[in-house]
Amino acid sequence: MQQPSFEKQAEEVETFWAYQSTGLGMDHLTRTEIQRRPLAEDEVRIRVAAAATNYRDLALAKGEYLPHMKRPFVPLSEGAGIVTEVGGKVTDLKIGDAVLGHYTRDWLEGEFYVQYHDSKVGGPVDGWLAQEVIMPRRAVLEVPKGWTLEQAASLAVSGVTAWRALGGSKDSLAQLAGQYVLIEGTGNVSLQALDIAAKAGALPVVLTSRPHHQQALLEMGACAVIGPGSLEQRRQWILEVTQGHGVSLAIDVIGGDTLLSLVLPLMREEGRVAIVGFLDSPKVSGDLIGPMLRGMLRLEGVSVGSRQNFVDLLTFMQHHNLRPKIAARYSPDEIQQALTHRVDGLGKIVIVVDPCIAGRAVS
Ligand SMILES: NC(=O)c1ccc[n+]([C@@H]2O[C@H](COP(=O)([O-])OP(=O)(O)OC[C@H]3O[C@@H](n4cnc5c(N)ncnc54)[C@H](OP(=O)(O)O)[C@@H]3O)[C@@H](O)[C@H]2O)c1
């Protein structure tokens, strides 16, 4: 089979299509033609194969999250593709290489600074819902051998957040062996957290409103699956599963009442709650300090992770032969549906930007 010539494409095309968020509301996600610009010396041009969605993309598009963010911007924070051109100072990537994007592109390693938020891809920095993207070399990683580009496109936010919430290093993960970890729901972050936690030898307890997925979740390594119920019922069920001890780590993607009424009372002494999301609400009202002092708990905010976190995650996944799971595929012109339609499968929602290369395994 003849391989596409990426070099030729880079020379011949003058404009490319991209979707932009031009205002608040789903109707303001519109397709446009963008003029190509020359690369800076440290940049690479990438033909996009696939992008993937996260709750953030929906909340940004609807204006429920960061409504004052400068627009227009190209949405979608996760993506992967093939390098079609490299800037003069890029010596370690070449045309035809398969790459995936890092999300907080100025956060390379070490400590986090708030100004890094300005470098987040998929708003405010242009994201992956486009025929091609330009990224600084530092903001892309090579796709692991054997992965498809769709799989590679499905990790930058959800996988790195899960990794960081679980401790962010191989050593901290090792400490979770034999410990109960509470995972809320089976969405993007939670499913990847389940995969990682199980491989680390932790005992993941998964809450879900979709108990028909119980068998699949147990096969992924959940030690117990807790179905729908009131916060009080679910708390009791989890206490039974954990023989009354509670959990050492909780990854809270729901916030609101769930944090105060379910999670905090379930924490073991000196346990850690990774504060990740606000699917219910970013606001809590009630006794936060009492349970924290009583159990000497740690509440730790997570904002995805650094490039080094991403490298470590990929190393861990390769070592354990883990791959992101894909639940559904959409085309770019179905972006509204991809963001709003609730898919029943377990895994990521992928936007197949270039069907010729999205499913191709990297050799
Ligand atoms: N801080 C960070 O670095 C970071 C990074 C990524 C995401 N986040 C945040 O984390 C949260 C999860 O993001 P995501 O992309 O993983 O979300 P997602 O894929 O849309 O997660 C949806 C799943 O969460 C569960 N869920 C529980 N309560 C829910 C509720 N009140 N409304 C909707 N779903 C609920 C459901 O699981 P079941 O179907 O199994 O019941 C649902 O399928 C969001 O608030 C997002 O903004 C934060």
PDBQT file of the ligand as one rigid body, heavy atoms in Angstrom, charges set to zero:
ROOT
HETATM    1  N1  LIG A 401      -8.281  19.206  37.648  1.00  0.00    +0.000 N 
HETATM    2  C1  LIG A 401      -7.905  18.612  36.537  1.00  0.00    +0.000 C 
HETATM    3  O1  LIG A 401      -6.720  18.538  36.218  1.00  0.00    +0.000 OA
HETATM    4  C2  LIG A 401      -8.949  17.966  35.671  1.00  0.00    +0.000 A 
HETATM    5  C3  LIG A 401      -8.595  17.231  34.550  1.00  0.00    +0.000 A 
HETATM    6  C4  LIG A 401      -9.588  16.578  33.830  1.00  0.00    +0.000 A 
HETATM    7  C5  LIG A 401     -10.919  16.702  34.229  1.00  0.00    +0.000 A 
HETATM    8  N2  LIG A 401     -11.210  17.470  35.294  1.00  0.00    +0.000 N 
HETATM    9  C6  LIG A 401     -12.592  17.601  35.773  1.00  0.00    +0.000 C 
HETATM   10  O2  LIG A 401     -12.957  16.320  36.278  1.00  0.00    +0.000 OA
HETATM   11  C7  LIG A 401     -14.327  16.097  36.033  1.00  0.00    +0.000 C 
HETATM   12  C8  LIG A 401     -14.452  14.824  35.205  1.00  0.00    +0.000 C 
HETATM   13  O3  LIG A 401     -13.948  15.053  33.902  1.00  0.00    +0.000 OA
HETATM   14  P1  LIG A 401     -14.063  13.898  32.801  1.00  0.00    +0.000 P 
HETATM   15  O4  LIG A 401     -13.597  14.459  31.514  1.00  0.00    +0.000 OA
HETATM   16  O5  LIG A 401     -13.470  12.647  33.335  1.00  0.00    +0.000 OA
HETATM   17  O6  LIG A 401     -15.667  13.782  32.793  1.00  0.00    +0.000 OA
HETATM   18  P2  LIG A 401     -16.604  12.783  32.039  1.00  0.00    +0.000 P 
HETATM   19  O7  LIG A 401     -15.837  11.822  31.207  1.00  0.00    +0.000 OA
HETATM   20  O8  LIG A 401     -17.651  13.581  31.382  1.00  0.00    +0.000 OA
HETATM   21  O9  LIG A 401     -17.234  11.973  33.298  1.00  0.00    +0.000 OA
HETATM   22  C9  LIG A 401     -18.546  11.639  33.304  1.00  0.00    +0.000 C 
HETATM   23  C10 LIG A 401     -18.789  10.493  34.277  1.00  0.00    +0.000 C 
HETATM   24  O10 LIG A 401     -18.680  10.947  35.623  1.00  0.00    +0.000 OA
HETATM   25  C11 LIG A 401     -19.663  10.299  36.423  1.00  0.00    +0.000 C 
HETATM   26  N3  LIG A 401     -20.477  11.292  37.149  1.00  0.00    +0.000 N 
HETATM   27  C12 LIG A 401     -20.640  11.304  38.481  1.00  0.00    +0.000 A 
HETATM   28  N4  LIG A 401     -21.378  12.321  38.865  1.00  0.00    +0.000 NA
HETATM   29  C13 LIG A 401     -21.713  12.989  37.778  1.00  0.00    +0.000 A 
HETATM   30  C14 LIG A 401     -22.482  14.147  37.568  1.00  0.00    +0.000 A 
HETATM   31  N5  LIG A 401     -23.047  14.843  38.574  1.00  0.00    +0.000 N 
HETATM   32  N6  LIG A 401     -22.633  14.566  36.299  1.00  0.00    +0.000 NA
HETATM   33  C15 LIG A 401     -22.051  13.898  35.266  1.00  0.00    +0.000 A 
HETATM   34  N7  LIG A 401     -21.286  12.787  35.433  1.00  0.00    +0.000 NA
HETATM   35  C16 LIG A 401     -21.142  12.334  36.685  1.00  0.00    +0.000 A 
HETATM   36  C17 LIG A 401     -20.480   9.430  35.496  1.00  0.00    +0.000 C 
HETATM   37  O11 LIG A 401     -19.952   8.109  35.639  1.00  0.00    +0.000 OA
HETATM   38  P3  LIG A 401     -20.938   6.850  35.562  1.00  0.00    +0.000 P 
HETATM   39  O12 LIG A 401     -21.535   6.894  34.195  1.00  0.00    +0.000 OA
HETATM   40  O13 LIG A 401     -20.073   5.676  35.777  1.00  0.00    +0.000 OA
HETATM   41  O14 LIG A 401     -21.940   7.062  36.647  1.00  0.00    +0.000 OA
HETATM   42  C18 LIG A 401     -20.178   9.962  34.115  1.00  0.00    +0.000 C 
HETATM   43  O15 LIG A 401     -20.199   8.963  33.116  1.00  0.00    +0.000 OA
HETATM   44  C19 LIG A 401     -14.843  17.354  35.356  1.00  0.00    +0.000 C 
HETATM   45  O16 LIG A 401     -15.354  18.232  36.325  1.00  0.00    +0.000 OA
HETATM   46  C20 LIG A 401     -13.604  17.957  34.720  1.00  0.00    +0.000 C 
HETATM   47  O17 LIG A 401     -13.701  19.334  34.509  1.00  0.00    +0.000 OA
HETATM   48  C21 LIG A 401     -10.257  18.104  36.013  1.00  0.00    +0.000 A 
ENDROOT
TORSDOF 0
